[in-house]
Amino acid sequence: MNTLNSISYPIYFENTLTELVKFINQGNYSRFFILTDENTGKYCLPIIRKHIDKLDNFDIIEINAGEESKNIDFCVGVWKMLIDFSADRQSLLINLGGGVISDLGGFVASTYKRGIDFVHVPTTLLSQVDASVGGKTGIDMDNIKNIIGTFTQPKAVFIEQSFLETLPARQILSGLAEMLKHGLICDASYWSQLKNSDLKKPSAELVYKSVEIKNKVVIEDPHEKGIRKSLNFGHTIGHAVETYSLVNDENPLTHGEAIAIGMICEARLSNIKIGLSDADLTEIYETINGLYPKYEIAETCYKTLYNIMLKDKKNQSGKINCTLLTSIGHCSIDNICTEDELCESLRYYSAL
């Protein structure tokens, strides 16, 4: 697998930790800091330390794992740690973790002293194929996903396949949802390849292909003015369901579980509004339903979900905006959806 070149940085897939050390040494950084959480601190940091412990100019910053940490309070905590460690503008932040670490760490670095360099070392399937690539940073506020953030590119991304071996099956499924989305929006052959693969343990080749698809989209449209909106398929409804679950469930849905629901609902919207065939719709829901557990959404919750969608950052002039599918492998951006249409798609999911 070759190194991919993104907007202004490389994405490494081979000899990644050796390449990380080389990057640090060549960067002439005054200090570097590793941002992690208790999970990656336990399972992944020791692997990294075997490569960097010969270096003496670094410190480790650990936050709590989970979406609940992706807020301004934890940013303040990390900023204070950087100040306490005398981090200057020549410092480097290494984001070692999943999507929360990538999103929050990128935001912290992009704003500390008006911006310091950062790199991503994604440790979950979700962060490898989604959060670490594309330059989106962000945190949640008032239970709205990623409402505060910047477009700031990392200096490099290091995708280490062996980290996936530390993940529980549920976290693999979470990342898989984004891979399925990549096939649905722009590559029918990749969708078919995924369907016929062992998805309990996605191969390095499948991960590479998914990153390649996303990277191609973000290079073409770095700031989401056009085609990058295609990556939002499943996310308007999915983010609302994820937010609802985070607030109300003792064991909340993962990001990928919520996006899987969103993709079924938005495939149904595609069928209603822009001509996705019944056969394609059936193929999508049968594939996704076969992978993810059913989540009960009572009709009494629809209004709450709709109100969450009204706050979505992708909306236009107060109207809810979705990316939909014309067929498997082809999408259409900027589709305004009504409350009745959105609720009908939720009913469709609930009736499956």
C-alpha contacts under 8 A as a table, 3 or more apart, distances in Angstrom:
res1	aa1	res2	aa2	distance
1	M	13	F	6.69
1	M	14	E	7.21
1	M	205	E	7.62
1	M	208	Y	7.45
2	N	12	Y	7.77
2	N	13	F	7.11
2	N	14	E	7.87
3	T	10	P	6.63
3	T	11	I	5.67
3	T	12	Y	4.96
3	T	13	F	6.17
3	T	14	E	7.69
4	L	10	P	5.82
4	L	11	I	5.06
4	L	12	Y	6.79
4	L	212	E	7.36
5	N	8	S	7.33
5	N	9	Y	6.00
5	N	10	P	4.58
5	N	11	I	6.15
6	S	9	Y	5.33
6	S	10	P	5.92
6	S	11	I	7.01
6	S	134	G	7.91
6	S	215	N	6.20
6	S	216	K	7.92
6	S	219	I	6.39
7	I	134	G	7.96
7	I	153	Q	7.75
7	I	218	V	7.69
7	I	219	I	5.38
7	I	222	P	7.70
8	S	153	Q	7.27
8	S	155	K	7.36
9	Y	153	Q	7.75
9	Y	154	P	6.95
9	Y	155	K	5.33
9	Y	156	A	5.10
9	Y	157	V	7.70
10	P	155	K	7.56
10	P	156	A	5.20
10	P	157	V	6.49
11	I	156	A	5.96
11	I	157	V	4.67
11	I	158	F	5.95
11	I	159	I	7.25
12	Y	15	N	7.79
12	Y	16	T	5.85
12	Y	19	E	7.70
12	Y	156	A	7.83
12	Y	157	V	6.19
12	Y	158	F	4.86
12	Y	159	I	5.95
13	F	16	T	6.00
13	F	158	F	6.50
13	F	159	I	5.19
13	F	160	E	6.47
13	F	161	Q	7.73
13	F	208	Y	7.77
14	E	159	I	7.88
14	E	160	E	7.50
15	N	18	T	5.44
15	N	19	E	6.12
16	T	19	E	4.97
16	T	20	L	6.10
16	T	158	F	5.43
16	T	159	I	6.50
16	T	160	E	5.96
17	L	20	L	4.80
17	L	21	V	6.38
17	L	48	I	7.00
17	L	51	H	6.95
17	L	158	F	7.33
17	L	160	E	7.51
18	T	21	V	5.29
18	T	22	K	6.29
18	T	51	H	7.22
19	E	22	K	4.96
19	E	23	F	6.03
19	E	158	F	7.90
20	L	23	F	5.01
20	L	24	I	6.27
20	L	158	F	7.02
21	V	24	I	5.13
21	V	25	N	6.20
21	V	51	H	6.96
21	V	52	I	6.60
22	K	25	N	5.18
22	K	26	Q	6.08
23	F	26	Q	5.22
23	F	27	G	6.03
24	I	27	G	5.21
24	I	28	N	7.10
24	I	29	Y	7.05
25	N	28	N	6.13
25	N	29	Y	7.76
29	Y	32	F	6.77
29	Y	90	Q	5.41
29	Y	91	S	5.43
29	Y	92	L	6.49
30	S	57	N	7.44
30	S	88	D	7.58
30	S	90	Q	5.53
30	S	91	S	5.49
31	R	57	N	5.13
31	R	58	F	5.60
31	R	87	A	6.91
31	R	90	Q	7.33
31	R	91	S	4.97
31	R	92	L	6.53
32	F	57	N	6.51
32	F	58	F	4.78
32	F	59	D	6.82
32	F	91	S	5.44
32	F	92	L	4.51
32	F	93	L	5.76
32	F	94	I	7.24
33	F	58	F	5.36
33	F	59	D	5.00
33	F	60	I	5.64
33	F	61	I	6.99
33	F	91	S	7.75
33	F	92	L	6.25
33	F	93	L	4.89
33	F	94	I	5.96
34	I	58	F	7.55
34	I	59	D	6.48
34	I	60	I	4.81
34	I	61	I	6.02
34	I	93	L	6.00
34	I	94	I	4.71
34	I	95	N	6.10
34	I	96	L	6.56
35	L	60	I	6.19
35	L	61	I	4.86
35	L	62	E	5.84
35	L	63	I	7.70
35	L	93	L	6.98
35	L	94	I	6.05
35	L	95	N	5.04
35	L	96	L	5.88
35	L	97	G	7.85
35	L	101	I	7.18
35	L	105	G	6.95
36	T	40	T	6.09
36	T	41	G	5.93
36	T	45	L	7.98
36	T	60	I	7.56
36	T	61	I	6.30
36	T	62	E	4.85
36	T	63	I	6.38
36	T	95	N	6.57
36	T	96	L	5.20
36	T	97	G	5.74
36	T	101	I	6.66
37	D	40	T	5.57
37	D	41	G	5.66
37	D	62	E	4.91
37	D	63	I	4.77
37	D	64	N	5.39
37	D	65	A	5.22
37	D	97	G	6.96
37	D	101	I	7.65
38	E	41	G	4.84
38	E	42	K	6.08
38	E	62	E	6.67
38	E	63	I	6.91
38	E	64	N	6.22
38	E	65	A	6.25
39	N	42	K	5.24
39	N	43	Y	6.26
39	N	44	C	7.96
39	N	65	A	6.80
40	T	43	Y	5.08
40	T	44	C	4.86
40	T	45	L	6.04
40	T	96	L	7.06
40	T	97	G	5.82
40	T	123	T	7.34
41	G	44	C	5.98
41	G	45	L	4.88
41	G	46	P	7.38
41	G	62	E	7.45
42	K	45	L	6.41
42	K	46	P	7.12
43	Y	46	P	6.71
43	Y	47	I	7.74
43	Y	166	T	6.69
44	C	47	I	5.40
44	C	48	I	6.58
44	C	123	T	7.44
44	C	163	F	6.71
45	L	48	I	5.03
45	L	49	R	6.06
45	L	96	L	7.71
46	P	49	R	5.01
46	P	50	K	6.48
47	I	50	K	5.49
47	I	51	H	7.32
48	I	51	H	5.50
48	I	52	I	6.46
49	R	52	I	4.96
49	R	53	D	5.23
50	K	53	D	6.05
51	H	54	K	7.31
52	I	55	L	5.40
53	D	56	D	6.82
55	L	58	F	7.41
59	D	85	F	7.83
61	I	78	V	7.20
61	I	81	M	7.34
63	I	69	S	7.43
63	I	74	F	7.46
64	N	69	S	6.18
65	A	68	E	7.83
65	A	69	S	6.69
65	A	100	V	7.91
66	G	69	S	5.84
66	G	70	K	7.57
66	G	100	V	6.83
67	E	70	K	5.33
67	E	100	V	6.20
68	E	71	N	7.23
69	S	74	F	6.11
69	S	100	V	7.64
70	K	74	F	6.84
70	K	75	C	7.93
70	K	100	V	6.10
70	K	103	D	7.89
70	K	104	L	6.05
70	K	139	I	5.13
70	K	140	D	5.88
71	N	74	F	5.77
71	N	75	C	6.59
71	N	104	L	7.81
71	N	139	I	5.19
71	N	140	D	5.27
71	N	141	M	6.26
72	I	75	C	4.87
72	I	76	V	6.17
72	I	139	I	7.00
72	I	140	D	7.82
72	I	141	M	7.60
73	D	76	V	5.15
73	D	77	G	6.41
74	F	77	G	4.90
74	F	78	V	6.29
75	C	78	V	5.14
75	C	79	W	6.07
75	C	104	L	7.09
75	C	108	V	6.10
76	V	79	W	5.05
76	V	80	K	6.07
77	G	80	K	5.18
77	G	81	M	6.30
78	V	81	M	4.99
78	V	82	L	6.23
78	V	108	V	7.39
79	W	82	L	5.07
79	W	83	I	6.26
79	W	108	V	6.91
79	W	112	Y	6.87
80	K	83	I	5.00
80	K	84	D	6.06
81	M	84	D	4.93
81	M	85	F	6.06
82	L	85	F	5.07
82	L	86	S	6.19
82	L	87	A	5.19
83	I	86	S	4.98
83	I	87	A	5.83
84	D	87	A	7.70
87	A	90	Q	7.80
87	A	91	S	5.85
88	D	91	S	5.50
88	D	113	K	7.67
89	R	113	K	6.56
89	R	115	G	7.30
89	R	116	I	5.52
90	Q	116	I	6.84
90	Q	117	D	7.70
91	S	116	I	6.30
91	S	117	D	6.77
92	L	116	I	6.40
92	L	117	D	5.00
92	L	118	F	5.39
92	L	119	V	7.76
93	L	105	G	7.61
93	L	109	A	6.66
93	L	116	I	7.53
93	L	117	D	6.39
93	L	118	F	4.54
93	L	119	V	6.53
94	I	118	F	5.69
94	I	119	V	5.09
94	I	120	H	5.98
94	I	121	V	7.01
95	N	101	I	5.99
95	N	102	S	5.81
95	N	105	G	5.85
95	N	106	G	7.58
95	N	118	F	7.24
95	N	119	V	6.15
95	N	120	H	4.82
95	N	121	V	5.85
95	N	122	P	7.44
96	L	101	I	6.80
96	L	102	S	7.60
96	L	120	H	6.39
96	L	121	V	4.85
96	L	122	P	5.91
96	L	123	T	6.71
97	G	100	V	7.48
97	G	101	I	5.27
97	G	102	S	6.75
97	G	121	V	6.67
97	G	122	P	5.21
97	G	123	T	4.93
97	G	124	T	6.93
97	G	127	S	7.76
98	G	101	I	5.49
98	G	102	S	6.26
98	G	122	P	5.59
98	G	123	T	5.46
98	G	124	T	5.08
98	G	125	L	7.97
98	G	126	L	6.95
98	G	127	S	5.01
98	G	128	Q	7.94
98	G	131	A	7.85
99	G	102	S	5.02
99	G	103	D	5.97
99	G	122	P	7.66
99	G	124	T	7.62
99	G	126	L	6.57
99	G	127	S	4.69
99	G	130	D	7.93
99	G	131	A	5.26
99	G	132	S	7.23
100	V	103	D	5.22
100	V	104	L	5.84
100	V	105	G	7.91
101	I	104	L	5.29
101	I	105	G	5.34
101	I	106	G	7.90
102	S	105	G	5.30
102	S	106	G	5.82
102	S	120	H	6.42
102	S	122	P	7.29
102	S	127	S	7.19
102	S	131	A	6.24
102	S	132	S	5.85
102	S	137	T	7.34
103	D	106	G	5.40
103	D	107	F	6.31
103	D	131	A	6.76
103	D	132	S	7.85
103	D	136	K	7.05
103	D	137	T	4.54
103	D	138	G	5.02
103	D	139	I	6.72
104	L	107	F	5.09
104	L	108	V	6.10
104	L	137	T	6.50
104	L	138	G	5.82
104	L	139	I	5.91
105	G	108	V	5.07
105	G	109	A	6.09
105	G	137	T	7.72
106	G	109	A	5.21
106	G	110	S	5.96
106	G	118	F	6.75
106	G	136	K	7.83
106	G	137	T	5.15
106	G	138	G	7.49
106	G	152	T	7.42
106	G	154	P	7.49
107	F	110	S	5.12
107	F	111	T	6.30
107	F	137	T	4.90
107	F	138	G	5.67
107	F	139	I	7.53
107	F	149	G	6.14
107	F	150	T	6.62
108	V	111	T	5.50
108	V	112	Y	5.95
109	A	112	Y	5.31
109	A	115	G	5.63
109	A	116	I	5.30
109	A	117	D	6.69
109	A	118	F	6.32
110	S	114	R	6.50
110	S	115	G	4.17
110	S	116	I	6.08
110	S	117	D	7.65
110	S	150	T	7.49
110	S	152	T	6.42
111	T	114	R	4.76
111	T	115	G	4.87
111	T	116	I	7.66
112	Y	115	G	5.14
112	Y	116	I	6.48
113	K	116	I	7.04
117	D	154	P	6.94
117	D	155	K	6.50
118	F	154	P	5.34
118	F	155	K	6.00
118	F	156	A	7.78
119	V	154	P	5.06
119	V	155	K	5.42
119	V	156	A	5.09
119	V	157	V	5.78
119	V	158	F	7.92
120	H	132	S	6.01
120	H	154	P	6.98
120	H	156	A	6.66
120	H	157	V	4.83
120	H	158	F	6.35
121	V	132	S	7.84
121	V	157	V	6.02
121	V	158	F	4.99
121	V	159	I	6.17
121	V	160	E	7.49
122	P	125	L	7.85
122	P	127	S	5.33
122	P	128	Q	5.25
122	P	132	S	6.43
122	P	157	V	7.80
122	P	158	F	7.10
122	P	159	I	6.15
122	P	160	E	7.53
123	T	127	S	6.80
123	T	128	Q	6.93
123	T	159	I	7.76
123	T	160	E	7.32
123	T	163	F	5.41
123	T	164	L	6.60
124	T	127	S	5.32
124	T	128	Q	6.15
124	T	163	F	7.12
124	T	164	L	6.03
124	T	167	L	7.06
124	T	171	Q	7.17
124	T	172	I	7.49
124	T	175	G	7.35
125	L	128	Q	5.06
125	L	129	V	6.23
125	L	164	L	6.50
125	L	171	Q	7.29
125	L	172	I	5.91
125	L	174	S	7.59
125	L	175	G	4.71
125	L	176	L	7.23
126	L	129	V	5.59
126	L	130	D	5.74
126	L	131	A	6.83
126	L	171	Q	7.73
126	L	172	I	7.57
126	L	174	S	6.26
126	L	175	G	3.59
126	L	176	L	7.14
126	L	178	E	7.07
126	L	256	G	7.76
127	S	130	D	5.15
127	S	131	A	4.50
127	S	132	S	5.38
127	S	175	G	7.35
128	Q	131	A	6.74
128	Q	132	S	5.93
128	Q	133	V	7.57
128	Q	159	I	6.32
128	Q	207	V	7.65
128	Q	211	V	7.49
129	V	132	S	7.22
129	V	133	V	7.23
129	V	175	G	7.15
129	V	178	E	7.14
129	V	179	M	6.98
129	V	207	V	6.47
129	V	210	S	5.98
129	V	211	V	5.10
129	V	214	K	7.72
130	D	133	V	5.89
130	D	175	G	7.96
130	D	178	E	6.86
130	D	211	V	7.35
130	D	214	K	7.48
131	A	134	G	7.52
131	A	136	K	7.53
132	S	135	G	7.45
132	S	157	V	6.94
133	V	136	K	7.86
133	V	157	V	7.46
133	V	211	V	7.49
133	V	214	K	7.53
133	V	215	N	6.77
134	G	153	Q	6.88
134	G	214	K	7.76
134	G	215	N	6.72
134	G	218	V	5.71
134	G	219	I	7.92
134	G	222	P	7.10
135	G	151	F	5.34
135	G	152	T	4.89
135	G	153	Q	4.14
135	G	154	P	6.40
135	G	222	P	7.83
136	K	149	G	7.33
136	K	150	T	6.18
136	K	151	F	4.85
136	K	152	T	6.33
136	K	153	Q	7.44
137	T	146	N	7.97
137	T	149	G	5.17
137	T	150	T	5.29
137	T	151	F	6.21
137	T	152	T	6.81
138	G	146	N	4.86
138	G	147	I	6.94
138	G	148	I	5.45
138	G	149	G	3.86
138	G	150	T	6.52
139	I	145	K	6.99
139	I	146	N	4.71
139	I	147	I	6.51
139	I	148	I	5.45
139	I	149	G	6.24
140	D	143	N	6.29
140	D	144	I	5.46
140	D	145	K	4.69
140	D	146	N	4.67
140	D	147	I	5.67
140	D	148	I	6.48
141	M	144	I	5.36
141	M	145	K	7.02
141	M	146	N	7.53
141	M	147	I	6.47
141	M	148	I	7.21
143	N	243	T	6.27
143	N	247	V	7.88
144	I	147	I	5.93
144	I	243	T	7.10
144	I	308	I	7.46
144	I	311	K	7.10
144	I	312	D	7.28
145	K	239	H	6.88
145	K	243	T	7.25
145	K	312	D	7.89
146	N	149	G	6.62
147	I	312	D	7.87
147	I	313	K	6.39
151	F	223	H	6.88
154	P	157	V	7.16
160	E	163	F	5.95
161	Q	164	L	5.80
161	Q	165	E	7.85
161	Q	204	A	6.60
162	S	165	E	5.59
162	S	166	T	7.77
163	F	166	T	5.63
163	F	167	L	7.51
164	L	167	L	5.44
164	L	172	I	7.77
167	L	171	Q	6.12
167	L	172	I	6.73
168	P	171	Q	5.58
168	P	172	I	6.75
169	A	172	I	5.11
169	A	173	L	6.38
169	A	200	K	6.83
170	R	173	L	5.14
170	R	174	S	6.30
171	Q	174	S	4.89
171	Q	175	G	6.55
171	Q	254	T	7.75
172	I	175	G	5.42
172	I	176	L	6.17
172	I	200	K	6.91
172	I	201	K	7.44
173	L	176	L	4.83
173	L	177	A	6.55
173	L	199	L	7.98
173	L	200	K	7.44
173	L	256	G	6.73
173	L	257	E	7.50
173	L	291	L	7.73
173	L	292	Y	7.66
174	S	177	A	5.75
174	S	178	E	7.72
174	S	254	T	6.22
174	S	255	H	6.15
174	S	256	G	3.71
174	S	257	E	5.85
175	G	178	E	5.66
175	G	179	M	6.82
175	G	256	G	5.92
176	L	179	M	4.97
176	L	180	L	6.20
176	L	199	L	7.57
176	L	256	G	7.11
177	A	180	L	5.17
177	A	181	K	6.21
177	A	256	G	5.09
177	A	257	E	7.27
177	A	259	I	6.59
177	A	260	A	5.85
178	E	181	K	4.89
178	E	182	H	6.31
178	E	256	G	6.92
178	E	259	I	7.84
179	M	182	H	5.13
179	M	183	G	6.69
179	M	207	V	7.88
179	M	210	S	5.77
180	L	183	G	5.28
180	L	184	L	6.28
180	L	191	W	6.24
180	L	194	L	7.20
181	K	184	L	4.98
181	K	185	I	6.13
181	K	231	L	7.65
181	K	233	F	7.05
181	K	234	G	7.80
181	K	263	M	7.75
182	H	185	I	5.51
182	H	186	C	6.34
182	H	187	D	6.95
182	H	191	W	7.76
182	H	210	S	6.50
182	H	213	I	6.71
182	H	214	K	7.17
182	H	231	L	7.44
183	G	186	C	5.68
183	G	187	D	4.54
183	G	188	A	5.58
183	G	189	S	7.35
183	G	190	Y	5.22
183	G	191	W	4.30
183	G	328	I	7.66
183	G	329	G	5.98
184	L	187	D	6.33
184	L	188	A	6.32
184	L	191	W	6.25
184	L	325	L	7.66
184	L	328	I	5.04
184	L	329	G	4.66
184	L	330	H	6.91
184	L	331	C	7.86
185	I	230	S	6.59
185	I	231	L	7.48
185	I	233	F	7.40
185	I	325	L	6.78
185	I	328	I	6.82
185	I	329	G	4.86
185	I	330	H	5.14
185	I	331	C	5.15
186	C	328	I	7.74
186	C	329	G	4.18
186	C	330	H	5.12
186	C	331	C	6.90
187	D	190	Y	5.37
187	D	191	W	6.45
187	D	328	I	7.70
187	D	329	G	4.48
187	D	330	H	7.43
188	A	191	W	4.96
188	A	192	S	6.28
188	A	328	I	5.69
188	A	329	G	4.26
188	A	330	H	7.96
189	S	192	S	5.05
189	S	193	Q	6.12
189	S	329	G	7.92
190	Y	193	Q	4.84
190	Y	194	L	6.12
191	W	194	L	5.18
191	W	195	K	6.28
191	W	329	G	7.72
192	S	195	K	5.04
192	S	196	N	6.35
193	Q	196	N	5.28
193	Q	197	S	6.29
194	L	197	S	5.16
194	L	198	D	7.93
194	L	199	L	7.16
194	L	206	L	7.66
195	K	199	L	7.93
195	K	287	T	7.41
197	S	202	P	7.54
198	D	201	K	5.98
198	D	202	P	6.36
199	L	202	P	5.13
202	P	206	L	6.25
202	P	207	V	6.94
203	S	206	L	5.27
203	S	207	V	6.46
204	A	207	V	5.10
204	A	208	Y	6.09
205	E	208	Y	5.05
205	E	209	K	6.16
206	L	209	K	5.06
206	L	210	S	6.22
207	V	210	S	5.18
207	V	211	V	6.26
208	Y	211	V	5.20
208	Y	212	E	6.01
209	K	212	E	4.93
209	K	213	I	6.24
210	S	213	I	5.19
210	S	214	K	6.38
211	V	214	K	5.21
211	V	215	N	5.86
212	E	215	N	5.09
212	E	216	K	6.13
213	I	216	K	5.32
213	I	217	V	6.55
214	K	217	V	5.22
214	K	218	V	6.32
214	K	231	L	7.83
215	N	218	V	5.26
215	N	219	I	6.08
216	K	219	I	5.36
216	K	220	E	6.44
217	V	220	E	5.30
217	V	221	D	6.32
217	V	227	I	6.79
217	V	228	R	5.71
218	V	221	D	4.94
218	V	222	P	4.82
218	V	223	H	7.87
218	V	224	E	7.84
218	V	228	R	5.95
219	I	222	P	5.66
220	E	227	I	7.54
220	E	228	R	7.74
221	D	224	E	5.62
221	D	225	K	6.56
221	D	226	G	6.45
221	D	227	I	6.25
221	D	228	R	5.57
222	P	225	K	7.99
222	P	228	R	7.35
223	H	228	R	7.73
224	E	227	I	6.95
224	E	228	R	4.86
224	E	229	K	5.78
225	K	228	R	7.01
225	K	229	K	7.30
226	G	229	K	5.88
226	G	333	I	7.78
227	I	230	S	5.61
227	I	333	I	7.39
228	R	231	L	5.76
228	R	232	N	7.87
229	K	232	N	5.42
229	K	233	F	7.88
229	K	323	T	6.87
229	K	333	I	6.23
229	K	334	D	7.90
230	S	233	F	5.99
230	S	323	T	5.87
230	S	331	C	6.68
230	S	332	S	7.18
230	S	333	I	5.98
231	L	323	T	7.93
232	N	235	H	5.17
232	N	236	T	7.10
232	N	322	C	7.39
232	N	323	T	6.06
233	F	236	T	7.40
233	F	262	G	7.95
233	F	263	M	6.61
233	F	266	E	7.26
233	F	322	C	6.91
233	F	323	T	4.87
233	F	324	L	6.24
234	G	237	I	6.28
234	G	238	G	5.61
234	G	259	I	5.47
234	G	260	A	7.08
234	G	261	I	7.50
234	G	262	G	4.19
234	G	263	M	3.95
234	G	264	I	7.48
234	G	265	C	7.48
234	G	266	E	5.82
234	G	323	T	7.61
235	H	238	G	4.50
235	H	239	H	5.28
235	H	259	I	5.87
235	H	262	G	6.01
235	H	263	M	7.48
236	T	239	H	5.64
236	T	240	A	6.61
236	T	262	G	7.04
236	T	309	M	6.52
236	T	312	D	7.10
236	T	314	K	7.94
236	T	321	N	7.62
236	T	322	C	6.31
237	I	240	A	5.17
237	I	241	V	6.25
237	I	259	I	7.73
237	I	261	I	7.78
237	I	262	G	4.83
237	I	265	C	7.30
237	I	266	E	7.42
237	I	305	L	7.88
237	I	309	M	6.94
238	G	241	V	5.17
238	G	242	E	6.06
238	G	258	A	4.86
238	G	259	I	4.35
238	G	260	A	7.19
238	G	261	I	6.11
238	G	262	G	3.98
238	G	263	M	7.29
239	H	242	E	4.93
239	H	243	T	6.03
239	H	255	H	7.82
239	H	258	A	6.81
239	H	259	I	6.95
239	H	262	G	7.73
239	H	309	M	7.98
240	A	243	T	5.14
240	A	244	Y	6.13
240	A	305	L	5.63
240	A	306	Y	7.72
240	A	308	I	5.61
240	A	309	M	5.82
241	V	244	Y	5.06
241	V	245	S	6.07
241	V	258	A	5.92
241	V	261	I	7.99
241	V	262	G	7.78
241	V	305	L	6.67
242	E	245	S	5.16
242	E	246	L	6.09
242	E	252	P	7.66
242	E	253	L	6.19
242	E	254	T	7.26
242	E	255	H	6.41
242	E	258	A	5.22
242	E	259	I	7.86
243	T	246	L	5.09
243	T	247	V	6.37
243	T	308	I	7.92
244	Y	247	V	5.35
244	Y	248	N	6.08
244	Y	305	L	7.01
245	S	248	N	5.13
245	S	249	D	5.11
245	S	252	P	5.10
245	S	253	L	6.02
246	L	249	D	6.01
246	L	252	P	5.04
246	L	253	L	7.03
247	V	252	P	7.98
248	N	252	P	7.71
249	D	252	P	5.04
253	L	256	G	7.96
253	L	257	E	5.84
253	L	258	A	6.13
254	T	257	E	5.21
254	T	258	A	6.36
255	H	258	A	5.30
255	H	259	I	6.17
256	G	259	I	4.93
256	G	260	A	6.01
257	E	260	A	5.15
257	E	261	I	6.62
257	E	292	Y	6.63
258	A	261	I	5.21
258	A	262	G	6.27
259	I	262	G	4.70
259	I	263	M	6.00
260	A	263	M	5.14
260	A	264	I	6.48
260	A	288	I	6.57
260	A	292	Y	7.42
261	I	264	I	5.31
261	I	265	C	6.29
261	I	349	Y	7.43
262	G	265	C	5.11
262	G	266	E	5.91
263	M	266	E	5.07
263	M	267	A	5.81
264	I	267	A	5.08
264	I	268	R	6.32
264	I	284	I	6.94
264	I	285	Y	5.65
264	I	288	I	7.56
264	I	349	Y	6.70
265	C	268	R	5.11
265	C	269	L	6.37
265	C	342	L	7.89
265	C	345	S	4.82
265	C	346	L	5.96
265	C	348	Y	7.11
265	C	349	Y	6.12
266	E	269	L	4.74
266	E	270	S	6.06
266	E	322	C	7.76
266	E	323	T	7.90
266	E	324	L	6.32
266	E	345	S	6.99
267	A	270	S	4.86
267	A	271	N	6.24
267	A	276	L	7.49
267	A	281	L	6.15
267	A	284	I	7.54
267	A	324	L	6.71
267	A	325	L	6.58
268	R	271	N	4.92
268	R	272	I	6.28
268	R	281	L	6.70
268	R	345	S	5.78
268	R	348	Y	7.37
269	L	272	I	5.05
269	L	273	K	5.89
269	L	274	I	7.94
269	L	324	L	7.19
269	L	341	E	6.96
269	L	342	L	7.34
269	L	345	S	6.14
270	S	273	K	5.27
270	S	274	I	5.28
270	S	275	G	6.33
270	S	276	L	5.38
270	S	324	L	5.19
270	S	325	L	5.46
270	S	326	T	6.70
271	N	274	I	6.17
271	N	275	G	5.14
271	N	276	L	4.31
271	N	277	S	6.18
271	N	278	D	6.90
271	N	281	L	6.92
272	I	275	G	6.63
272	I	276	L	7.64
274	I	324	L	7.77
274	I	325	L	7.54
274	I	326	T	6.15
275	G	326	T	5.96
275	G	327	S	7.97
276	L	280	D	6.61
276	L	281	L	6.77
276	L	325	L	6.24
276	L	326	T	4.82
276	L	327	S	5.27
277	S	280	D	5.23
277	S	281	L	6.22
277	S	326	T	7.98
277	S	327	S	6.96
278	D	281	L	5.04
278	D	282	T	6.08
279	A	282	T	5.14
279	A	283	E	6.20
280	D	283	E	5.03
280	D	284	I	6.15
280	D	327	S	6.69
280	D	328	I	6.47
281	L	284	I	5.17
281	L	285	Y	6.29
282	T	285	Y	5.37
282	T	286	E	5.93
283	E	286	E	5.30
283	E	287	T	6.04
284	I	287	T	5.32
284	I	288	I	6.17
285	Y	288	I	5.17
285	Y	289	N	5.64
286	E	289	N	5.17
286	E	290	G	5.97
287	T	290	G	5.27
287	T	291	L	6.78
288	I	291	L	5.30
288	I	292	Y	6.25
289	N	292	Y	5.49
289	N	293	P	7.11
289	N	294	K	7.40
296	E	350	S	6.84
297	I	301	C	6.73
297	I	302	Y	7.92
297	I	346	L	7.83
297	I	350	S	6.58
298	A	301	C	5.49
298	A	302	Y	7.32
299	E	302	Y	5.36
299	E	347	R	7.57
300	T	303	K	6.95
301	C	304	T	5.29
301	C	305	L	6.28
302	Y	305	L	5.05
302	Y	306	Y	6.06
302	Y	343	C	6.35
302	Y	346	L	7.72
303	K	306	Y	4.98
303	K	307	N	6.16
304	T	307	N	5.13
304	T	308	I	6.35
305	L	308	I	5.09
305	L	309	M	6.29
306	Y	309	M	4.97
306	Y	310	L	6.30
306	Y	339	E	6.86
306	Y	342	L	7.76
306	Y	343	C	7.99
307	N	310	L	5.06
307	N	311	K	7.01
308	I	311	K	5.53
308	I	312	D	6.96
309	M	312	D	5.10
309	M	320	I	6.85
310	L	315	N	7.30
310	L	318	G	6.89
310	L	319	K	7.20
310	L	320	I	6.30
311	K	315	N	7.60
312	D	315	N	5.81
312	D	320	I	7.65
314	K	320	I	7.58
314	K	321	N	6.29
315	N	318	G	6.05
315	N	319	K	5.57
315	N	320	I	4.90
315	N	321	N	5.03
316	Q	319	K	5.27
316	Q	320	I	6.69
316	Q	321	N	6.48
319	K	336	I	6.43
319	K	337	C	7.46
319	K	338	T	7.88
320	I	336	I	5.60
320	I	337	C	5.68
320	I	338	T	7.15
321	N	334	D	5.68
321	N	335	N	5.38
321	N	336	I	4.60
321	N	337	C	6.24
322	C	333	I	6.73
322	C	334	D	5.90
322	C	335	N	5.10
322	C	336	I	6.32
322	C	337	C	6.90
323	T	331	C	6.92
323	T	332	S	5.78
323	T	333	I	4.47
323	T	334	D	6.01
323	T	335	N	6.19
324	L	331	C	5.59
324	L	332	S	5.28
324	L	333	I	6.45
324	L	335	N	7.07
325	L	328	I	6.75
325	L	329	G	7.80
325	L	330	H	5.86
325	L	331	C	4.11
325	L	332	S	5.84
326	T	330	H	5.71
326	T	331	C	5.46
326	T	332	S	6.61
327	S	330	H	5.28
327	S	331	C	6.98
328	I	331	C	7.92
332	S	335	N	7.40
337	C	341	E	6.23
337	C	342	L	6.62
338	T	341	E	5.20
338	T	342	L	6.24
339	E	342	L	5.15
339	E	343	C	6.08
340	D	343	C	5.18
340	D	344	E	6.09
341	E	344	E	5.07
341	E	345	S	6.34
342	L	345	S	5.20
342	L	346	L	6.49
343	C	346	L	5.04
343	C	347	R	6.28
344	E	347	R	5.01
344	E	348	Y	6.20
345	S	348	Y	4.95
345	S	349	Y	6.39
346	L	349	Y	5.14
346	L	350	S	6.21
347	R	350	S	5.01
347	R	351	A	6.08
348	Y	351	A	5.24
348	Y	352	L	6.55
349	Y	352	L	5.47
